[in-house]
Amino acid sequence: MSMQHSCGIARVVRGAAAVVVATVLVSGCSSDDPAQAKGWQRDYCTKLGSWQDAAHAATTDEADGDTGDGQSQSPELDNTEWAGRAVIEASKRLDRAGLEHGGTRILDDTVNAVDGDEGAEGRAVSYCDSAGFETSVSWPG
């Protein structure tokens, strides 16, 4: 076999490998595994419920009044912020995997819910209900 022919084969193999790597990267977190998809949905709904609990606790504390202790942020607000980021990250995974129901935009609804949109929160809760994880979340309002 000539040296020129060997180099041509090596280029083809490298090119094919690059295509395979690119395909895997583009597919992202997409999965045809129903168990994995259910796990991602469970994780999202659990995180949505945790965010709801933290947001409710922070709202209740705000309604009880400011203690005037000079602290800039309460631990409940820190927990709400952390929980909000966690549920948004979980919604990104669902979005990338295409695990949305009925034309919903779970990522948009989650971001808007964390920003205080009760309608979006209701749609996110409805998503969990239709995914079978209704016990992980509560209805807003």
For each residue, the residues with C-beta under 8 A, 3 or more apart:
1: 5 6
2: 5 6
3: 6 7
4: 7 8
5: 1 2 8 9
6: 1 2 3 9 10
7: 3 4 10 11
8: 4 5 11 12
9: 5 6 12 13
10: 6 7 13 14
11: 7 8 14 15
12: 8 9 15 16
13: 9 10 16 17
14: 10 11 17 18
15: 11 12 18 19
16: 12 13 19 20
17: 13 14 20 21
18: 14 15 21 22
19: 15 16 22 23
20: 16 17 23 24
21: 17 18 24 25
22: 18 19 25 26
23: 19 20 26 27
24: 20 21 27
25: 21 22 28
26: 22 23
27: 23 24 30
28: 25 96 97
29: 40 93 96 97
30: 27 96 97 98
31: 36 37 40 97
32:
33: 36 37
34: 37 38
35: 38 39
36: 31 33 39 40
37: 31 33 34 40 41 97 99
38: 34 35 41 42 131 132
39: 35 36 42 43
40: 29 31 36 37 43 44 90 93 94 97 99
41: 37 38 44 45 94 99 128 131 132 133
42: 38 39 45 46 133 136
43: 39 40 46 47 90 93
44: 40 41 47 48 87 90 91 93 94 106 128
45: 41 42 48 49 127 128 131 133 136 137
46: 42 43 49 50 133 136
47: 43 44 50 51 83 86 87 90
48: 44 45 51 52 87 90 110 113 124 125 128 136 137
49: 45 46 52 53 128 136 137 138
50: 46 47 53 54 83 86 87
51: 47 48 54 55 80 83 84 86 87 114
52: 48 49 55 56 121 137 138 140
53: 49 50 56 57 83
54: 50 51 57 58 76 79 80 82 83 84
55: 51 52 58 59 80 83 84
56: 52 53 59 60
57: 53 54 60 61 76 79 80
58: 54 55 61 62 74 76 77 79 80
59: 55 56 62 63
60: 56 57 63 64
61: 57 58 64 74 76
62: 58 59
63: 59 60
64: 60 61
65:
66:
67:
68:
69:
70:
71: 74
72:
73: 77 78
74: 58 61 71 77 78
75: 78 79
76: 54 57 58 61 79 80
77: 58 73 74 80 81
78: 73 74 75 81 82
79: 54 57 58 75 76 82 83
80: 51 54 55 57 58 76 77 83 84
81: 77 78 84 85
82: 54 78 79 85 86
83: 47 50 51 53 54 55 79 80 86 87
84: 51 54 55 80 81 87 88 114
85: 81 82 88 89
86: 47 50 51 82 83 89 90
87: 44 47 48 50 51 83 84 90 91 110 114
88: 84 85 91 92 107 110 111 114
89: 85 86 92 93
90: 40 43 44 47 48 86 87 93 94
91: 44 87 88 94 95 106 107 109 110 111 124
92: 88 89 95 96 107
93: 29 40 43 44 89 90 96 97
94: 40 41 44 90 91 97 99 100 106 107
95: 91 92 98 99 100 105 106 107
96: 28 29 30 92 93
97: 28 29 30 31 37 40 93 94
98: 30 95
99: 37 40 41 94 95 106
100: 94 95 103 104 105 106 127
101: 104 127 130 131
102: 130
103: 100
104: 100 101 109 123 126 127
105: 95 100 108 109
106: 44 91 94 95 99 100 109 110 124 127
107: 88 91 92 94 95 110 111
108: 105 111 112 120
109: 91 104 105 106 112 113 120 121 123 124 127
110: 48 87 88 91 106 107 113 114 120 124
111: 88 91 107 108 114 115 120
112: 108 109 115 117 119 120 121
113: 48 109 110 116 117 118 120 121 123 124 140
114: 51 84 87 88 110 111
115: 111 112
116: 113
117: 112 113 120 121
118: 113 121 122 140 141
119: 112 122 123
120: 108 109 110 111 112 113 117 123 124
121: 52 109 112 113 117 118 124 125 140
122: 118 119 125 126 139 140 141
123: 104 109 113 119 120 126 127
124: 48 91 106 109 110 113 120 121 127 128 137
125: 48 121 122 128 129 137 138 139 140
126: 104 122 123 129 130
127: 45 100 101 104 106 109 123 124 130 131
128: 41 44 45 48 49 124 125 131 133 134 136 137
129: 125 126 133 134 137
130: 101 102 126 127
131: 38 41 45 101 127 128
132: 38 41
133: 41 42 45 46 128 129 136 137
134: 128 129 137
135:
136: 42 45 46 48 49 128 133
137: 45 48 49 52 124 125 128 129 133 134
138: 49 52 125
139: 122 125
140: 52 113 118 121 122 125
141: 118 122
